[in-house]
Amino acid sequence: MKKAVIPVIGAAIVGVSFLTFRSGSAESGRITLQHDDPATVARGAEIYAAQCASCHGENLEGEPDWRVTGPDGRLPAPPHDASGHTWHHDGDALFRLTKFGIAQMIGDPDFATNMPIYEGILSDDEIVAVLSYIKSTWPEDIRQRHDEMESMK
Protein backbone atom coordinates (compact mmCIF):
# COMPACT_ATOMS: atom_id res chain seq x y z
CA MET A 1 0.00 0.00 0.00
CA LYS A 2 2.81 2.45 0.83
CA LYS A 3 4.37 1.90 -2.61
CA ALA A 4 1.12 3.04 -4.26
CA VAL A 5 0.99 6.25 -2.21
CA ILE A 6 4.48 7.46 -3.17
CA PRO A 7 3.75 7.82 -6.92
CA VAL A 8 0.49 9.65 -6.14
CA ILE A 9 2.28 12.10 -3.83
CA GLY A 10 5.06 12.54 -6.40
CA ALA A 11 2.52 13.21 -9.15
CA ALA A 12 0.74 15.74 -6.93
CA ILE A 13 4.00 17.59 -6.23
CA VAL A 14 4.85 17.66 -9.93
CA GLY A 15 1.33 18.89 -10.75
CA VAL A 16 1.43 21.69 -8.21
CA SER A 17 4.91 22.69 -9.41
CA PHE A 18 3.69 22.75 -13.01
CA LEU A 19 0.68 24.91 -12.15
CA THR A 20 2.81 27.32 -10.14
CA PHE A 21 5.37 27.52 -12.94
CA ARG A 22 2.70 28.13 -15.59
CA SER A 23 0.81 30.75 -13.60
CA GLY A 24 3.71 33.16 -13.66
CA SER A 25 4.05 33.56 -9.93
CA ALA A 26 7.04 35.67 -8.96
CA GLU A 27 7.83 33.15 -6.25
CA SER A 28 8.28 30.47 -8.91
CA GLY A 29 11.09 32.44 -10.51
CA ARG A 30 9.32 32.33 -13.87
CA ILE A 31 7.02 35.01 -15.18
CA THR A 32 4.44 34.12 -17.81
CA LEU A 33 2.77 37.06 -19.49
CA GLN A 34 -0.98 36.66 -19.92
CA HIS A 35 -1.50 38.66 -23.11
CA ASP A 36 -4.40 36.41 -24.19
CA ASP A 37 -6.39 36.97 -20.98
CA PRO A 38 -8.81 39.89 -21.56
CA ALA A 39 -9.27 40.64 -17.85
CA THR A 40 -5.52 40.79 -17.21
CA VAL A 41 -4.94 42.92 -20.30
CA ALA A 42 -7.74 45.35 -19.33
CA ARG A 43 -6.32 45.69 -15.82
CA GLY A 44 -2.85 46.19 -17.27
CA ALA A 45 -4.09 48.91 -19.63
CA GLU A 46 -5.56 50.83 -16.67
CA ILE A 47 -2.38 50.53 -14.63
CA TYR A 48 -0.23 51.45 -17.64
CA ALA A 49 -2.30 54.60 -18.19
CA ALA A 50 -1.87 55.60 -14.54
CA GLN A 51 1.76 54.60 -13.98
CA CYS A 52 3.61 54.39 -17.31
CA ALA A 53 1.99 56.46 -20.06
CA SER A 54 3.36 59.78 -18.82
CA CYS A 55 6.86 58.66 -19.91
CA HIS A 56 6.34 55.76 -22.32
CA GLY A 57 3.40 57.40 -24.12
CA GLU A 58 -0.33 56.79 -24.24
CA ASN A 59 0.20 54.67 -27.36
CA LEU A 60 3.40 53.02 -26.07
CA GLU A 61 5.42 55.24 -28.46
CA GLY A 62 8.09 56.28 -25.94
CA GLU A 63 9.87 59.61 -25.82
CA PRO A 64 11.51 61.22 -28.87
CA ASP A 65 15.14 60.25 -29.51
CA TRP A 66 14.89 57.45 -26.96
CA ARG A 67 18.26 56.02 -28.05
CA VAL A 68 20.15 59.30 -27.47
CA THR A 69 21.37 60.23 -24.01
CA GLY A 70 19.78 63.46 -22.85
CA PRO A 71 21.51 66.48 -21.27
CA ASP A 72 20.94 64.87 -17.86
CA GLY A 73 23.03 61.85 -18.92
CA ARG A 74 19.99 59.58 -18.98
CA LEU A 75 18.21 57.84 -21.81
CA PRO A 76 14.63 58.89 -22.55
CA ALA A 77 11.84 56.35 -22.03
CA PRO A 78 11.84 53.79 -24.85
CA PRO A 79 8.73 52.76 -26.75
CA HIS A 80 6.94 49.57 -25.77
CA ASP A 81 5.30 49.17 -29.16
CA ALA A 82 6.75 47.10 -32.00
CA SER A 83 9.26 49.86 -32.86
CA GLY A 84 11.06 49.47 -29.54
CA HIS A 85 13.12 46.72 -28.00
CA THR A 86 10.81 45.61 -25.19
CA TRP A 87 9.83 42.49 -27.07
CA HIS A 88 13.51 41.49 -27.32
CA HIS A 89 13.47 40.71 -23.58
CA ASP A 90 11.75 37.76 -21.93
CA GLY A 91 9.01 38.18 -19.34
CA ASP A 92 11.37 37.47 -16.44
CA ALA A 93 13.76 40.24 -17.48
CA LEU A 94 10.93 42.71 -18.06
CA PHE A 95 9.42 41.85 -14.69
CA ARG A 96 12.74 42.27 -12.82
CA LEU A 97 13.50 45.54 -14.62
CA THR A 98 10.09 46.94 -13.69
CA LYS A 99 10.05 45.72 -10.11
CA PHE A 100 13.68 46.20 -9.08
CA GLY A 101 15.05 48.70 -11.60
CA ILE A 102 17.73 48.70 -14.23
CA ALA A 103 20.60 49.37 -11.81
CA GLN A 104 19.93 46.18 -9.86
CA MET A 105 19.30 44.18 -13.01
CA ILE A 106 22.68 45.11 -14.53
CA GLY A 107 24.52 45.07 -11.21
CA ASP A 108 25.49 48.76 -11.30
CA PRO A 109 24.06 50.70 -8.34
CA ASP A 110 25.34 53.96 -9.85
CA PHE A 111 23.43 53.57 -13.12
CA ALA A 112 21.32 56.71 -13.57
CA THR A 113 17.82 56.33 -14.95
CA ASN A 114 14.47 58.05 -14.77
CA MET A 115 12.69 54.68 -14.62
CA PRO A 116 11.09 54.28 -11.19
CA ILE A 117 11.44 51.11 -9.18
CA TYR A 118 7.95 49.68 -8.75
CA GLU A 119 8.68 47.37 -5.81
CA GLY A 120 6.28 48.49 -3.09
CA ILE A 121 4.24 50.53 -5.59
CA LEU A 122 2.78 47.81 -7.80
CA SER A 123 2.12 44.22 -6.78
CA ASP A 124 3.67 41.38 -8.76
CA ASP A 125 0.27 40.69 -10.35
CA GLU A 126 -0.07 44.35 -11.36
CA ILE A 127 3.38 44.31 -12.98
CA VAL A 128 2.48 41.14 -14.87
CA ALA A 129 -0.80 42.76 -15.95
CA VAL A 130 1.00 45.82 -17.35
CA LEU A 131 3.53 43.68 -19.20
CA SER A 132 0.70 41.48 -20.49
CA TYR A 133 -1.11 44.56 -21.78
CA ILE A 134 2.04 45.76 -23.53
CA LYS A 135 2.57 42.37 -25.18
CA SER A 136 -1.08 42.24 -26.26
CA THR A 137 -0.52 45.35 -28.41
CA TRP A 138 2.32 43.87 -30.46
CA PRO A 139 1.63 42.52 -33.94
CA GLU A 140 0.99 38.77 -34.07
CA ASP A 141 4.38 37.95 -35.63
CA ILE A 142 6.24 39.77 -32.84
CA ARG A 143 4.12 38.07 -30.15
CA GLN A 144 4.95 34.72 -31.74
CA ARG A 145 8.66 35.54 -31.79
CA HIS A 146 8.44 36.55 -28.14
CA ASP A 147 6.60 33.31 -27.32
CA GLU A 148 9.32 31.31 -29.10
CA MET A 149 12.02 33.12 -27.13
CA GLU A 150 10.13 32.41 -23.90
CA SER A 151 9.77 28.72 -24.73
CA MET A 152 13.56 28.37 -25.08
CA LYS A 153 14.07 29.18 -21.41
C-alpha positions as a LaTeX table, in Angstrom:
\begin{tabular}{lrrr}
\hline
Residue & $x$ (\AA) & $y$ (\AA) & $z$ (\AA) \\
\hline
Met1 & 0.00 & 0.00 & 0.00 \\
Lys2 & 2.81 & 2.45 & 0.83 \\
Lys3 & 4.37 & 1.90 & $-2.61$ \\
Ala4 & 1.12 & 3.04 & $-4.26$ \\
Val5 & 0.99 & 6.25 & $-2.21$ \\
Ile6 & 4.48 & 7.46 & $-3.17$ \\
Pro7 & 3.75 & 7.82 & $-6.92$ \\
Val8 & 0.49 & 9.65 & $-6.14$ \\
Ile9 & 2.28 & 12.10 & $-3.83$ \\
Gly10 & 5.06 & 12.54 & $-6.40$ \\
Ala11 & 2.52 & 13.21 & $-9.15$ \\
Ala12 & 0.74 & 15.74 & $-6.93$ \\
Ile13 & 4.00 & 17.59 & $-6.23$ \\
Val14 & 4.85 & 17.66 & $-9.93$ \\
Gly15 & 1.33 & 18.89 & $-10.75$ \\
Val16 & 1.43 & 21.69 & $-8.21$ \\
Ser17 & 4.91 & 22.69 & $-9.41$ \\
Phe18 & 3.69 & 22.75 & $-13.01$ \\
Leu19 & 0.68 & 24.91 & $-12.15$ \\
Thr20 & 2.81 & 27.32 & $-10.14$ \\
Phe21 & 5.37 & 27.52 & $-12.94$ \\
Arg22 & 2.70 & 28.13 & $-15.59$ \\
Ser23 & 0.81 & 30.75 & $-13.60$ \\
Gly24 & 3.71 & 33.16 & $-13.66$ \\
Ser25 & 4.05 & 33.56 & $-9.93$ \\
Ala26 & 7.04 & 35.67 & $-8.96$ \\
Glu27 & 7.83 & 33.15 & $-6.25$ \\
Ser28 & 8.28 & 30.47 & $-8.91$ \\
Gly29 & 11.09 & 32.44 & $-10.51$ \\
Arg30 & 9.32 & 32.33 & $-13.87$ \\
Ile31 & 7.02 & 35.01 & $-15.18$ \\
Thr32 & 4.44 & 34.12 & $-17.81$ \\
Leu33 & 2.77 & 37.06 & $-19.49$ \\
Gln34 & $-0.98$ & 36.66 & $-19.92$ \\
His35 & $-1.50$ & 38.66 & $-23.11$ \\
Asp36 & $-4.40$ & 36.41 & $-24.19$ \\
Asp37 & $-6.39$ & 36.97 & $-20.98$ \\
Pro38 & $-8.81$ & 39.89 & $-21.56$ \\
Ala39 & $-9.27$ & 40.64 & $-17.85$ \\
Thr40 & $-5.52$ & 40.79 & $-17.21$ \\
Val41 & $-4.94$ & 42.92 & $-20.30$ \\
Ala42 & $-7.74$ & 45.35 & $-19.33$ \\
Arg43 & $-6.32$ & 45.69 & $-15.82$ \\
Gly44 & $-2.85$ & 46.19 & $-17.27$ \\
Ala45 & $-4.09$ & 48.91 & $-19.63$ \\
Glu46 & $-5.56$ & 50.83 & $-16.67$ \\
Ile47 & $-2.38$ & 50.53 & $-14.63$ \\
Tyr48 & $-0.23$ & 51.45 & $-17.64$ \\
Ala49 & $-2.30$ & 54.60 & $-18.19$ \\
Ala50 & $-1.87$ & 55.60 & $-14.54$ \\
Gln51 & 1.76 & 54.60 & $-13.98$ \\
Cys52 & 3.61 & 54.39 & $-17.31$ \\
Ala53 & 1.99 & 56.46 & $-20.06$ \\
Ser54 & 3.36 & 59.78 & $-18.82$ \\
Cys55 & 6.86 & 58.66 & $-19.91$ \\
His56 & 6.34 & 55.76 & $-22.32$ \\
Gly57 & 3.40 & 57.40 & $-24.12$ \\
Glu58 & $-0.33$ & 56.79 & $-24.24$ \\
Asn59 & 0.20 & 54.67 & $-27.36$ \\
Leu60 & 3.40 & 53.02 & $-26.07$ \\
Glu61 & 5.42 & 55.24 & $-28.46$ \\
Gly62 & 8.09 & 56.28 & $-25.94$ \\
Glu63 & 9.87 & 59.61 & $-25.82$ \\
Pro64 & 11.51 & 61.22 & $-28.87$ \\
Asp65 & 15.14 & 60.25 & $-29.51$ \\
Trp66 & 14.89 & 57.45 & $-26.96$ \\
Arg67 & 18.26 & 56.02 & $-28.05$ \\
Val68 & 20.15 & 59.30 & $-27.47$ \\
Thr69 & 21.37 & 60.23 & $-24.01$ \\
Gly70 & 19.78 & 63.46 & $-22.85$ \\
Pro71 & 21.51 & 66.48 & $-21.27$ \\
Asp72 & 20.94 & 64.87 & $-17.86$ \\
Gly73 & 23.03 & 61.85 & $-18.92$ \\
Arg74 & 19.99 & 59.58 & $-18.98$ \\
Leu75 & 18.21 & 57.84 & $-21.81$ \\
Pro76 & 14.63 & 58.89 & $-22.55$ \\
Ala77 & 11.84 & 56.35 & $-22.03$ \\
Pro78 & 11.84 & 53.79 & $-24.85$ \\
Pro79 & 8.73 & 52.76 & $-26.75$ \\
His80 & 6.94 & 49.57 & $-25.77$ \\
Asp81 & 5.30 & 49.17 & $-29.16$ \\
Ala82 & 6.75 & 47.10 & $-32.00$ \\
Ser83 & 9.26 & 49.86 & $-32.86$ \\
Gly84 & 11.06 & 49.47 & $-29.54$ \\
His85 & 13.12 & 46.72 & $-28.00$ \\
Thr86 & 10.81 & 45.61 & $-25.19$ \\
Trp87 & 9.83 & 42.49 & $-27.07$ \\
His88 & 13.51 & 41.49 & $-27.32$ \\
His89 & 13.47 & 40.71 & $-23.58$ \\
Asp90 & 11.75 & 37.76 & $-21.93$ \\
Gly91 & 9.01 & 38.18 & $-19.34$ \\
Asp92 & 11.37 & 37.47 & $-16.44$ \\
Ala93 & 13.76 & 40.24 & $-17.48$ \\
Leu94 & 10.93 & 42.71 & $-18.06$ \\
Phe95 & 9.42 & 41.85 & $-14.69$ \\
Arg96 & 12.74 & 42.27 & $-12.82$ \\
Leu97 & 13.50 & 45.54 & $-14.62$ \\
Thr98 & 10.09 & 46.94 & $-13.69$ \\
Lys99 & 10.05 & 45.72 & $-10.11$ \\
Phe100 & 13.68 & 46.20 & $-9.08$ \\
Gly101 & 15.05 & 48.70 & $-11.60$ \\
Ile102 & 17.73 & 48.70 & $-14.23$ \\
Ala103 & 20.60 & 49.37 & $-11.81$ \\
Gln104 & 19.93 & 46.18 & $-9.86$ \\
Met105 & 19.30 & 44.18 & $-13.01$ \\
Ile106 & 22.68 & 45.11 & $-14.53$ \\
Gly107 & 24.52 & 45.07 & $-11.21$ \\
Asp108 & 25.49 & 48.76 & $-11.30$ \\
Pro109 & 24.06 & 50.70 & $-8.34$ \\
Asp110 & 25.34 & 53.96 & $-9.85$ \\
Phe111 & 23.43 & 53.57 & $-13.12$ \\
Ala112 & 21.32 & 56.71 & $-13.57$ \\
Thr113 & 17.82 & 56.33 & $-14.95$ \\
Asn114 & 14.47 & 58.05 & $-14.77$ \\
Met115 & 12.69 & 54.68 & $-14.62$ \\
Pro116 & 11.09 & 54.28 & $-11.19$ \\
Ile117 & 11.44 & 51.11 & $-9.18$ \\
Tyr118 & 7.95 & 49.68 & $-8.75$ \\
Glu119 & 8.68 & 47.37 & $-5.81$ \\
Gly120 & 6.28 & 48.49 & $-3.09$ \\
Ile121 & 4.24 & 50.53 & $-5.59$ \\
Leu122 & 2.78 & 47.81 & $-7.80$ \\
Ser123 & 2.12 & 44.22 & $-6.78$ \\
Asp124 & 3.67 & 41.38 & $-8.76$ \\
Asp125 & 0.27 & 40.69 & $-10.35$ \\
Glu126 & $-0.07$ & 44.35 & $-11.36$ \\
Ile127 & 3.38 & 44.31 & $-12.98$ \\
Val128 & 2.48 & 41.14 & $-14.87$ \\
Ala129 & $-0.80$ & 42.76 & $-15.95$ \\
Val130 & 1.00 & 45.82 & $-17.35$ \\
Leu131 & 3.53 & 43.68 & $-19.20$ \\
Ser132 & 0.70 & 41.48 & $-20.49$ \\
Tyr133 & $-1.11$ & 44.56 & $-21.78$ \\
Ile134 & 2.04 & 45.76 & $-23.53$ \\
Lys135 & 2.57 & 42.37 & $-25.18$ \\
Ser136 & $-1.08$ & 42.24 & $-26.26$ \\
Thr137 & $-0.52$ & 45.35 & $-28.41$ \\
Trp138 & 2.32 & 43.87 & $-30.46$ \\
Pro139 & 1.63 & 42.52 & $-33.94$ \\
Glu140 & 0.99 & 38.77 & $-34.07$ \\
Asp141 & 4.38 & 37.95 & $-35.63$ \\
Ile142 & 6.24 & 39.77 & $-32.84$ \\
Arg143 & 4.12 & 38.07 & $-30.15$ \\
Gln144 & 4.95 & 34.72 & $-31.74$ \\
Arg145 & 8.66 & 35.54 & $-31.79$ \\
His146 & 8.44 & 36.55 & $-28.14$ \\
Asp147 & 6.60 & 33.31 & $-27.32$ \\
Glu148 & 9.32 & 31.31 & $-29.10$ \\
Met149 & 12.02 & 33.12 & $-27.13$ \\
Glu150 & 10.13 & 32.41 & $-23.90$ \\
Ser151 & 9.77 & 28.72 & $-24.73$ \\
Met152 & 13.56 & 28.37 & $-25.08$ \\
Lys153 & 14.07 & 29.18 & $-21.41$ \\
\hline
\end{tabular}
